[in-house]
Structure formats: C-alpha cells, structure tokens
Amino acid sequence: MRRKLVVGNWKMHGSRAANEPLLAAIAQARPFGCDVAVCAPFPYLSEVALAWAGGDLRWGAQDVSVHEQGAYTGEVSAAMLAEFGCRYAIVGHSERRQYHHESDQLVADKAKAALARGVTPIVCVGESLAQREAGETDAVVKRQLSAVIHTLAHCAGEMVVAYEPVWAIGTGRTATPEQAQAVHALLRAQLQAATPHASRMKLLYGGSVKADNARTLFAQPDIDGGLIGGASLKADDFIAICRAAG
Ligand code: PEP
C-alpha cells in the first residue's frame, strides 16, 4: 500500500503576511495520515522552512535550474534548494512548458539536476484539450515521461510523477476519476517497463482538485495523491483535501 502524498503548488501567489497563518493552520491540523508538502515561490522557502522546521511537513520549489552554478541570471540551483531543506522540486509544469517553452528534454535534465542533489523531482505530464480531443492523450504523456525515464536511467524510480491534464488546471474542470485512472495506469505500466520500483512510485493527479472531488480521485488504484493549485491557498480547502487522502 503506497502512502498518499498531497502537494500544494502555490504558483506565484502568497505574501509573507498571508503565508504565516496558512502554514500555521496546516501545521495545526496535523496529523493527516498522508505526506503533505507545499511548493512555494523561491523567496518564501526560508519562511516555510522556519515555520515547519522539525516536523513531518515538507516543502519544495516550483522549478529548478539544470545548471550547478554559474552565470545564469535568475536561475536557482538544486544545491540551493537543498540548502533550504527542499524535499521536492516541481519540473515540467504545463505553465512552464507553455510560457517558457520548456522541452521534454529540458524537463528531464531538470529532474536529473534535482535528483543529483537529493531533491525529489515532481515531474508533470499532461495533454492539452486539443490533444485529448484528437485522441493523442496517451501518446503525449508517454512521450513526456519517456524523456525523463531515459535521462534518469537507473534513478527513474526516484521521481514522483504528476498527471495534470492542461484543460483541468485552474479551470474548475476536473478529469473524471475514470479518465484520470486510465492515464495513471498507462503511466504506471510505462514505469513498470523501465524500473523495478514502479509499484512503489507515487503518481499524483492534478487539475482542479477540490475538497469535494478529492476522495473519489484518490480512491483510484493508481492515484497516490494530488498536486493542488488554487485550493492549496485556502487553509480549510487544502486541509480537507489532505484529510481526504489520509
Ligand atoms: C497546478 O497548478 O498544478 C494545479 C493543478 O492547479 P489547480 O489545482 O488550480 O487546477
């Protein structure tokens, strides 16, 4: 039985004043019976680390550089994230693939850079609405995951994978549990062919997860928790989702 994982993705939201009560409320609501993390904007990592130090709650970043160090203005290395106690780094979020033109290979290289410093990459894959309607969902997610599997090679079993259909992110339109499970089963099978650790790997679903749909999504056999955007900014909603996974 895989322990569930719920990860909040704050995106470019928050302020020091707003983060404080949110972090405190989540800490107060423990224990959840599942692993819980938030991926905060870089400037807030020290605030999260301070607020949650010494407990079982985890935190991470929303991106990471492929580079170790050097003249890469604006980039943040995996070693820096590790210094702030980051357990996770999201890589390949559809917003980065779309707005920053990140390729499958760049995403894979970021995942490798994170792992090299002991930061677990949460690798996002997912199809657009046009791709789903054209019947391309399976091919798209397999291609995205394949690049990471090949680049991580024998370490592929160390990543977390998040299936996030682009048409469900921030839209209020969630994949049905059956749609999500079908893609998760496909991804698990792909991982099974690549690593002996596939059955213990965590596959998260993301895309308009809310307190009222989380339980049925998380009840699917290959869905091991969620990557939560909008609902992770409201303490009550995020806590309810964590409880649904526990
Ligand atoms: C996300 O940003 O990864 C996400 C799933 O967002 P939302 O929950 O708001 O759809």
Boltz pocket constraint, residues with backbone or C-beta under 6 A from the ligand:
constraints:
  - pocket:
      binder: B
      contacts: [[A, 9], [A, 11], [A, 164], [A, 168], [A, 169], [A, 170], [A, 171], [A, 172], [A, 206], [A, 207], [A, 208], [A, 209], [A, 227], [A, 228], [A, 229], [A, 230], [A, 231]]
      max_distance: 6.0
